[in-house]
């Protein structure tokens, strides 16, 4: 899958920054077509999510969890980032 748009607002931007990642790092992983993006669900199965892992422009290997905003084109709303 190829992410076409990353949606940001004050809430998810503050959350990602608070986790120690920059907006640029997250976007570099999400927009990289060679990174693997997989569908996942929350434990209760109610929220469709995706997880993308890859090397950010800073060289750190990170995984980014996003909520789907739109499926075609693929627009995502980042909710978390982790070192992977």
C-alpha positions as CSV (number, residue, x, y, z in Angstrom):
1,X,0.0,0.0,0.0
2,X,1.1,3.5,-0.7
3,X,0.1,6.3,1.7
4,X,-0.9,9.4,-0.3
5,X,-1.7,11.8,2.6
6,X,-0.8,12.1,6.2
7,X,-3.4,14.0,8.2
8,X,-2.2,16.1,11.1
9,X,-3.9,18.2,13.8
10,X,-2.8,19.5,17.2
11,X,-3.7,16.3,19.0
12,X,-1.7,13.8,17.0
13,X,1.2,16.2,16.3
14,X,1.6,16.7,20.1
15,X,1.3,13.0,20.7
16,X,4.0,12.0,18.2
17,X,6.3,14.8,19.4
18,X,5.7,13.7,23.0
19,X,6.8,10.1,22.0
20,X,10.2,11.5,20.9
21,X,9.6,11.5,17.1
22,X,9.5,14.4,14.6
23,X,6.8,14.9,12.1
24,X,9.4,14.6,9.3
25,X,10.5,11.2,10.7
26,X,7.0,9.8,10.7
27,X,6.2,11.2,7.3
28,X,9.4,9.8,5.8
29,X,8.4,6.3,6.9
30,X,4.8,6.6,5.9
31,X,5.5,8.0,2.4
32,X,8.3,5.5,1.5
33,X,6.7,3.1,-0.9
34,X,9.2,0.4,-0.1
35,X,8.1,0.2,3.5
36,X,5.7,-2.5,4.6
37,X,2.2,-1.3,5.5
38,X,-0.1,-3.8,7.2
39,X,-3.8,-3.7,8.3
40,X,-4.2,-4.2,12.0
41,X,-7.1,-3.8,14.5
42,X,-7.3,-2.7,18.1
43,X,-7.8,-5.5,20.6
44,X,-11.6,-5.0,20.6
45,X,-11.6,-5.1,16.8
46,X,-13.4,-1.8,16.5
47,X,-10.9,0.5,14.9
48,X,-9.2,-0.3,11.6
49,X,-5.6,0.7,11.7
50,X,-2.4,0.3,9.7
51,X,1.2,-0.2,10.9
52,X,4.1,0.9,8.8
53,X,7.7,0.2,9.7
54,X,10.9,1.5,8.1
55,X,14.0,3.6,8.4
56,X,13.3,7.3,8.9
57,X,15.4,10.0,7.3
58,X,17.3,10.3,10.6
59,X,18.4,6.7,10.4
60,X,16.2,5.4,13.2
61,X,14.0,2.4,12.5
62,X,10.5,3.2,13.6
63,X,7.0,1.8,13.3
64,X,4.0,4.1,12.9
65,X,0.5,3.2,13.9
66,X,-2.3,5.1,12.0
67,X,-6.0,5.2,11.8
68,X,-7.4,5.0,8.2
69,X,-9.0,8.3,7.1
70,X,-9.7,7.2,3.5
71,X,-8.9,4.0,1.7
72,X,-8.6,5.2,-1.9
73,X,-6.4,7.2,-2.0
74,X,-4.8,6.0,1.2
75,X,-5.0,8.8,3.8
76,X,-3.9,8.1,7.4
77,X,-3.9,9.8,10.8
78,X,-0.8,8.9,12.8
79,X,-1.6,8.0,16.5
80,X,1.6,6.4,17.7
81,X,5.3,5.8,16.8
82,X,7.7,3.3,18.3
83,X,11.4,2.3,17.8
84,X,11.4,-1.0,16.0
